[in-house]
Amino acid sequence: MIDTGEVSAFRDLHARLGDAVESAVRGKRDVVDLVLVAMFAGGHVLLEDVPGTGKTTLARAVAGALGGVSRRVQFTPDLLPSDVTGTSVYDPQTGQIRFRPGPVFANVVLADEINRAAAKTQSALLEVMEERTVTVDGVGHAVPDPFLVVATQNPIDLDGTYRLPEAQLDRFMLRTSIGYPSVDDELDVLRPGSGAGRIADVPAVTSPREVSAFSGRLSLLHVADPILRYISSLGVGTRSDERLRLGTSTRGLRTLVRCAQVYAAAKGRHFVVPQDVQDIADPVLAHRLVLTRESVLAGVTTSEVLADVLSRVPVPKPSAQ
């Protein structure tokens, strides 16, 4: 088990990382914290947002704060899998075939407008996300650790896009959006001389090695059986809801447990409480749910269904932990 000293150290690190990223991405601390949760939990993030809200800045700022490398891939219909993962090339100087790494060989990869690429290119990226290895000519090449993919898709302009199927959406640990800033934050961004968006000014407050070490330790954070039963009941609640064609999978529930561990540690606790589960349930589970056709026509959203399930399932009492 992880001890209170380690939890306290992680809480301080999480706060420093959040402050560093927020120096470039103003007024979106909740989104920054979610991305950091995914990074320490070993997952990936899907951002659904319109252009110009700071998605690229967010990914590059996270990489800068952890002292790692960031890469950006603009997905287009003619993008090939090898353009993402890398390929073997002939080196005329040595007369040998060598592997030339693609942009996925970075700590933070921004996959911009992932739904504009063909299915085979999407699958190539999603395979790397899951396996954390690129295999070319039968040889495996491991990507750096930590490895975080921040994929984006525009929910408004869907012309010429390839919809991500449910099985691929399930590979993303979290789905969220940045959204527009508040009036005060937007004024701060617009003010001449503002440091907003300046990636070069983002301080490196940790190292990839330290992030990887904490990620492994946080998986040992205590989750009591009543909390696990509560999470299981939430899954059963989504599967039995008549408005859903597909409820959350067991993998989705395991992801919820993993995120709750990191979220609790970021709050300074060495155990998970029901509020942790409730706070992150929507970004972790909502994109894994599939509405029936009737629910779609009625204007129902998966977030609304999940909120109803959370209100119905009994919450464990503190004395039971």
Kinemage of the C-alpha trace (Angstrom):
@kinemage 1
@onewidth
@group {chain A} dominant
@subgroup {mainchain}
@vectorlist {calphas} color= white
{ca met a 1} P 0.000 0.000 0.000
{ca ile a 2} L 1.023 3.588 -0.551
{ca asp a 3} L 1.731 5.540 2.649
{ca thr a 4} L 0.596 9.010 3.659
{ca gly a 5} L 4.029 10.509 3.014
{ca glu a 6} L 3.941 9.423 -0.613
{ca val a 7} L 0.396 10.746 -0.977
{ca ser a 8} L 1.442 14.107 0.428
{ca ala a 9} L 4.390 14.251 -1.978
{ca phe a 10} L 2.130 13.415 -4.910
{ca arg a 11} L -0.396 16.053 -3.887
{ca asp a 12} L 2.351 18.681 -3.913
{ca leu a 13} L 3.635 17.460 -7.293
{ca his a 14} L 0.137 17.434 -8.786
{ca ala a 15} L -0.422 21.009 -7.586
{ca arg a 16} L 2.911 22.173 -9.029
{ca leu a 17} L 2.150 20.552 -12.363
{ca gly a 18} L -1.290 22.150 -12.440
{ca asp a 19} L 0.147 25.579 -11.639
{ca ala a 20} L 2.797 25.219 -14.350
{ca val a 21} L 0.297 24.201 -17.037
{ca glu a 22} L -2.168 26.879 -15.972
{ca ser a 23} L 0.480 29.535 -16.589
{ca ala a 24} L -0.147 28.868 -20.294
{ca val a 25} L -3.762 27.641 -20.206
{ca arg a 26} L -5.698 30.167 -18.145
{ca gly a 27} L -8.897 29.508 -16.242
{ca lys a 28} L -9.212 25.794 -17.030
{ca arg a 29} L -7.806 24.179 -13.914
{ca asp a 30} L -10.522 21.508 -13.833
{ca val a 31} L -9.608 20.354 -17.346
{ca val a 32} L -5.891 20.505 -16.556
{ca asp a 33} L -6.442 18.354 -13.466
{ca leu a 34} L -8.383 15.771 -15.499
{ca val a 35} L -5.583 15.507 -18.052
{ca leu a 36} L -3.076 15.063 -15.226
{ca val a 37} L -5.266 12.349 -13.694
{ca ala a 38} L -5.226 10.492 -17.019
{ca met a 39} L -1.453 10.869 -17.302
{ca phe a 40} L -0.754 9.454 -13.839
{ca ala a 41} L -3.372 6.739 -14.334
{ca gly a 42} L -1.653 5.627 -17.541
{ca gly a 43} L -4.502 6.541 -19.883
{ca his a 44} L -5.353 8.901 -22.708
{ca val a 45} L -7.723 11.826 -23.210
{ca leu a 46} L -10.276 12.675 -25.894
{ca leu a 47} L -11.053 16.392 -26.188
{ca glu a 48} L -14.239 17.280 -28.053
{ca asp a 49} L -14.060 20.993 -28.735
{ca val a 50} L -14.197 23.658 -31.405
{ca pro a 51} L -10.970 25.106 -32.849
{ca gly a 52} L -9.110 27.831 -30.990
{ca thr a 53} L -9.860 26.817 -27.412
{ca gly a 54} L -6.288 25.853 -26.475
{ca lys a 55} L -6.082 22.115 -27.110
{ca thr a 56} L -2.603 22.254 -28.643
{ca thr a 57} L -1.402 24.647 -25.951
{ca leu a 58} L -2.696 22.312 -23.248
{ca ala a 59} L -0.867 19.268 -24.630
{ca arg a 60} L 2.399 21.135 -25.141
{ca ala a 61} L 2.171 22.763 -21.702
{ca val a 62} L 1.722 19.361 -20.014
{ca ala a 63} L 4.786 18.049 -21.839
{ca gly a 64} L 6.786 21.121 -20.844
{ca ala a 65} L 5.784 20.861 -17.193
{ca leu a 66} L 6.862 17.221 -16.951
{ca gly a 67} L 10.122 17.928 -18.770
{ca gly a 68} L 9.226 15.640 -21.659
{ca val a 69} L 8.791 15.765 -25.421
{ca ser a 70} L 5.573 16.670 -27.228
{ca arg a 71} L 4.535 16.033 -30.820
{ca arg a 72} L 1.508 17.100 -32.839
{ca val a 73} L -0.094 15.079 -35.649
{ca gln a 74} L -2.706 16.723 -37.874
{ca phe a 75} L -4.969 13.902 -38.989
{ca thr a 76} L -6.217 14.065 -42.579
{ca pro a 77} L -7.935 11.531 -44.877
{ca asp a 78} L -4.669 10.775 -46.724
{ca leu a 79} L -2.581 10.231 -43.569
{ca leu a 80} L -1.011 6.765 -43.535
{ca pro a 81} L -0.370 4.590 -40.467
{ca ser a 82} L 3.384 4.818 -41.083
{ca asp a 83} L 3.109 8.629 -40.939
{ca val a 84} L 2.059 8.192 -37.318
{ca thr a 85} L 4.049 5.213 -36.074
{ca gly a 86} L 7.204 5.400 -38.197
{ca thr a 87} L 8.719 3.192 -40.888
{ca ser a 88} L 11.873 1.400 -41.993
{ca val a 89} L 14.168 3.351 -44.326
{ca tyr a 90} L 17.412 2.582 -46.151
{ca asp a 91} L 20.480 4.370 -44.786
{ca pro a 92} L 22.907 4.914 -47.702
{ca gln a 93} L 25.782 5.710 -45.334
{ca thr a 94} L 25.702 2.366 -43.566
{ca gly a 95} L 23.899 0.294 -46.204
{ca gln a 96} L 21.494 -0.885 -43.490
{ca ile a 97} L 17.745 -0.688 -43.042
{ca arg a 98} L 16.963 1.365 -39.956
{ca phe a 99} L 13.782 2.351 -38.184
{ca arg a 100} L 12.763 5.997 -38.394
{ca pro a 101} L 10.440 6.757 -35.448
{ca gly a 102} L 7.153 8.510 -36.088
{ca pro a 103} L 5.634 11.329 -34.022
{ca val a 104} L 4.117 8.876 -31.517
{ca phe a 105} L 7.559 8.541 -29.948
{ca ala a 106} L 6.981 11.353 -27.471
{ca asn a 107} L 5.701 11.731 -23.924
{ca val a 108} L 2.677 13.754 -24.993
{ca val a 109} L 1.151 13.313 -28.458
{ca leu a 110} L -1.573 15.638 -29.722
{ca ala a 111} L -3.679 13.763 -32.278
{ca asp a 112} L -5.522 16.712 -33.799
{ca glu a 113} L -8.912 15.969 -35.394
{ca ile a 114} L -8.438 12.219 -35.128
{ca asn a 115} L -11.823 11.597 -36.741
{ca arg a 116} L -10.580 13.049 -40.065
{ca ala a 117} L -8.224 10.121 -40.671
{ca ala a 118} L -9.198 6.827 -42.263
{ca ala a 119} L -10.069 3.904 -40.017
{ca lys a 120} L -6.738 2.103 -40.574
{ca thr a 121} L -4.769 5.172 -39.433
{ca gln a 122} L -6.998 5.623 -36.391
{ca ser a 123} L -6.469 1.954 -35.539
{ca ala a 124} L -2.683 2.323 -35.822
{ca leu a 125} L -2.686 5.065 -33.204
{ca leu a 126} L -5.140 3.262 -30.948
{ca glu a 127} L -2.979 0.126 -31.072
{ca val a 128} L 0.032 2.120 -29.873
{ca met a 129} L -2.107 3.663 -27.138
{ca glu a 130} L -3.034 0.213 -25.871
{ca glu a 131} L 0.191 -1.716 -26.428
{ca arg a 132} L 2.643 1.206 -25.994
{ca thr a 133} L 4.761 -0.460 -28.659
{ca val a 134} L 5.206 0.035 -32.394
{ca thr a 135} L 5.981 -3.139 -34.347
{ca val a 136} L 7.646 -2.690 -37.743
{ca asp a 137} L 9.051 -5.621 -39.741
{ca gly a 138} L 8.547 -7.886 -36.736
{ca val a 139} L 10.612 -5.703 -34.403
{ca gly a 140} L 8.975 -3.967 -31.429
{ca his a 141} L 9.860 -0.392 -30.512
{ca ala a 142} L 8.620 0.875 -27.135
{ca val a 143} L 7.274 4.414 -26.892
{ca pro a 144} L 8.526 6.667 -24.061
{ca asp a 145} L 7.152 6.412 -20.554
{ca pro a 146} L 4.993 8.220 -19.553
{ca phe a 147} L 2.990 8.191 -22.777
{ca leu a 148} L -0.109 10.367 -23.048
{ca val a 149} L -2.226 10.838 -26.169
{ca val a 150} L -4.503 13.878 -26.238
{ca ala a 151} L -6.814 13.330 -29.203
{ca thr a 152} L -9.235 15.975 -30.420
{ca gln a 153} L -12.305 15.997 -32.592
{ca asn a 154} L -14.567 18.856 -33.622
{ca pro a 155} L -18.165 18.029 -32.593
{ca ile a 156} L -19.585 20.682 -34.943
{ca asp a 157} L -17.936 20.255 -38.358
{ca leu a 158} L -18.444 16.582 -39.254
{ca asp a 159} L -18.062 16.831 -43.044
{ca gly a 160} L -15.354 14.482 -44.326
{ca thr a 161} L -14.888 12.734 -40.988
{ca tyr a 162} L -14.735 9.080 -39.974
{ca arg a 163} L -16.715 8.482 -36.813
{ca leu a 164} L -14.865 6.745 -33.992
{ca pro a 165} L -16.719 3.503 -33.196
{ca glu a 166} L -17.650 2.618 -29.638
{ca ala a 167} L -14.839 0.061 -29.329
{ca gln a 168} L -12.292 2.787 -30.092
{ca leu a 169} L -13.924 5.382 -27.849
{ca asp a 170} L -13.635 2.862 -25.027
{ca arg a 171} L -9.835 3.041 -25.372
{ca phe a 172} L -9.815 6.628 -24.134
{ca met a 173} L -9.640 6.900 -20.365
{ca leu a 174} L -11.338 10.299 -20.239
{ca arg a 175} L -13.425 12.480 -22.490
{ca thr a 176} L -13.819 16.154 -21.741
{ca ser a 177} L -13.808 19.581 -23.375
{ca ile a 178} L -11.954 22.811 -22.674
{ca gly a 179} L -14.662 25.255 -23.674
{ca tyr a 180} L -14.448 29.009 -23.807
{ca pro a 181} L -12.894 30.888 -20.866
{ca ser a 182} L -14.810 33.130 -18.506
{ca val a 183} L -14.915 36.852 -19.234
{ca asp a 184} L -12.173 37.650 -16.708
{ca asp a 185} L -9.916 34.827 -17.941
{ca glu a 186} L -10.452 35.844 -21.560
{ca leu a 187} L -9.516 39.426 -20.734
{ca asp a 188} L -6.353 38.105 -19.089
{ca val a 189} L -5.526 36.173 -22.262
{ca leu a 190} L -6.215 39.184 -24.509
{ca arg a 191} L -4.207 41.637 -22.399
{ca pro a 192} L -0.918 42.673 -24.095
{ca gly a 193} L 2.075 41.089 -22.398
{ca ser a 194} L 0.046 38.196 -21.012
{ca gly a 195} L 1.933 34.932 -20.582
{ca ala a 196} L -1.061 32.885 -21.746
{ca gly a 197} L -0.095 30.492 -24.510
{ca arg a 198} L 3.655 30.910 -24.002
{ca ile a 199} L 4.856 27.326 -23.908
{ca ala a 200} L 8.495 28.397 -23.582
{ca asp a 201} L 7.675 29.999 -20.223
{ca val a 202} L 6.130 26.824 -18.756
{ca pro a 203} L 8.590 25.587 -16.085
{ca ala a 204} L 9.587 21.917 -15.910
{ca val a 205} L 8.597 20.926 -12.369
{ca thr a 206} L 9.241 17.177 -12.587
{ca ser a 207} L 10.727 14.510 -14.843
{ca pro a 208} L 9.237 11.645 -16.869
{ca arg a 209} L 10.949 9.183 -14.532
{ca glu a 210} L 9.295 10.690 -11.442
{ca val a 211} L 5.894 10.674 -13.141
{ca ser a 212} L 6.296 6.995 -14.059
{ca ala a 213} L 7.337 6.136 -10.506
{ca phe a 214} L 4.314 7.847 -8.979
{ca ser a 215} L 2.029 6.246 -11.553
{ca gly a 216} L 3.086 2.796 -10.421
{ca arg a 217} L 2.764 3.600 -6.738
{ca leu a 218} L -0.695 5.176 -7.063
{ca ser a 219} L -2.105 1.910 -8.382
{ca leu a 220} L -1.652 0.584 -4.828
{ca leu a 221} L -3.814 3.259 -3.193
{ca his a 222} L -6.503 1.695 -0.980
{ca val a 223} L -10.006 1.145 -2.392
{ca ala a 224} L -12.377 -0.418 0.138
{ca asp a 225} L -14.771 -3.199 -0.860
{ca pro a 226} L -17.889 -1.005 -0.326
{ca ile a 227} L -16.457 1.463 -2.862
{ca leu a 228} L -15.804 -1.350 -5.333
{ca arg a 229} L -19.364 -2.618 -4.864
{ca tyr a 230} L -20.627 0.926 -5.390
{ca ile a 231} L -18.710 1.190 -8.666
{ca ser a 232} L -19.994 -2.228 -9.752
{ca ser a 233} L -23.553 -1.110 -8.965
{ca leu a 234} L -23.073 1.945 -11.155
{ca gly a 235} L -22.093 -0.363 -14.001
{ca val a 236} L -25.156 -2.552 -13.449
{ca gly a 237} L -27.286 0.591 -13.364
{ca thr a 238} L -26.108 1.677 -16.809
{ca arg a 239} L -26.631 -1.789 -18.288
{ca ser a 240} L -30.205 -1.998 -17.029
{ca asp a 241} L -31.272 1.513 -18.071
{ca glu a 242} L -33.823 1.317 -20.893
{ca arg a 243} L -32.484 4.491 -22.505
{ca leu a 244} L -29.151 2.836 -23.229
{ca arg a 245} L -28.349 0.297 -25.909
{ca leu a 246} L -24.949 -0.330 -24.356
{ca gly a 247} L -23.898 0.202 -20.757
{ca thr a 248} L -20.400 0.557 -19.401
{ca ser a 249} L -17.990 -2.348 -19.719
{ca thr a 250} L -15.922 -3.970 -17.007
{ca arg a 251} L -12.901 -2.237 -18.514
{ca gly a 252} L -14.697 1.072 -18.057
{ca leu a 253} L -15.317 0.293 -14.388
{ca arg a 254} L -11.678 -0.693 -13.863
{ca thr a 255} L -10.687 2.598 -15.443
{ca leu a 256} L -13.008 4.406 -13.031
{ca val a 257} L -11.257 2.708 -10.100
{ca arg a 258} L -7.834 3.683 -11.458
{ca cys a 259} L -8.831 7.311 -11.992
{ca ala a 260} L -10.459 7.484 -8.556
{ca gln a 261} L -7.169 6.367 -6.982
{ca val a 262} L -5.230 9.191 -8.649
{ca tyr a 263} L -7.999 11.707 -8.003
{ca ala a 264} L -8.097 10.814 -4.295
{ca ala a 265} L -4.316 11.110 -3.979
{ca ala a 266} L -4.432 14.527 -5.670
{ca lys a 267} L -6.822 15.551 -2.887
{ca gly a 268} L -4.317 14.352 -0.292
{ca arg a 269} L -6.071 11.122 0.743
{ca his a 270} L -4.623 7.599 0.774
{ca phe a 271} L -8.063 6.052 0.232
{ca val a 272} L -10.990 6.546 -2.163
{ca val a 273} L -14.331 7.961 -1.016
{ca pro a 274} L -17.673 7.939 -2.908
{ca gln a 275} L -17.310 11.632 -3.793
{ca asp a 276} L -14.161 10.821 -5.784
{ca val a 277} L -16.128 8.327 -7.875
{ca gln a 278} L -18.987 10.764 -8.399
{ca asp a 279} L -16.687 13.629 -9.397
{ca ile a 280} L -14.972 11.745 -12.215
{ca ala a 281} L -17.750 9.355 -13.276
{ca asp a 282} L -18.956 11.526 -16.167
{ca pro a 283} L -15.607 12.113 -17.932
{ca val a 284} L -14.671 8.451 -17.431
{ca leu a 285} L -17.950 6.706 -18.286
{ca ala a 286} L -20.239 8.953 -20.369
{ca his a 287} L -18.448 8.361 -23.689
{ca arg a 288} L -18.644 4.601 -23.178
{ca leu a 289} L -22.445 4.579 -23.100
{ca val a 290} L -24.563 4.159 -26.245
{ca leu a 291} L -28.082 5.559 -26.406
{ca thr a 292} L -31.012 3.818 -28.041
{ca arg a 293} L -32.362 5.386 -31.226
{ca glu a 294} L -35.439 6.585 -29.380
{ca ser a 295} L -33.313 8.331 -26.749
{ca val a 296} L -31.246 10.062 -29.426
{ca leu a 297} L -34.394 11.351 -31.132
{ca ala a 298} L -35.722 12.529 -27.768
{ca gly a 299} L -32.585 14.606 -27.195
{ca val a 300} L -31.336 12.562 -24.232
{ca thr a 301} L -27.570 12.640 -23.522
{ca thr a 302} L -25.401 9.971 -21.941
{ca ser a 303} L -24.383 12.455 -19.250
{ca glu a 304} L -28.034 12.844 -18.235
{ca val a 305} L -28.504 9.093 -18.046
{ca leu a 306} L -25.339 8.689 -15.991
{ca ala a 307} L -26.457 11.449 -13.615
{ca asp a 308} L -29.745 9.583 -13.081
{ca val a 309} L -27.887 6.353 -12.380
{ca leu a 310} L -25.658 8.132 -9.854
{ca ser a 311} L -28.737 9.512 -8.103
{ca arg a 312} L -30.397 6.074 -7.939
{ca val a 313} L -27.532 3.906 -6.711
{ca pro a 314} L -27.168 3.955 -2.894
{ca val a 315} L -23.967 5.610 -1.697
{ca pro a 316} L -21.855 3.685 0.833
{ca lys a 317} L -21.974 5.145 4.311
{ca pro a 318} L -18.741 6.431 5.883
{ca ser a 319} L -18.931 3.842 8.652
{ca ala a 320} L -18.733 1.084 6.050
{ca gln a 321} L -15.267 2.175 4.842
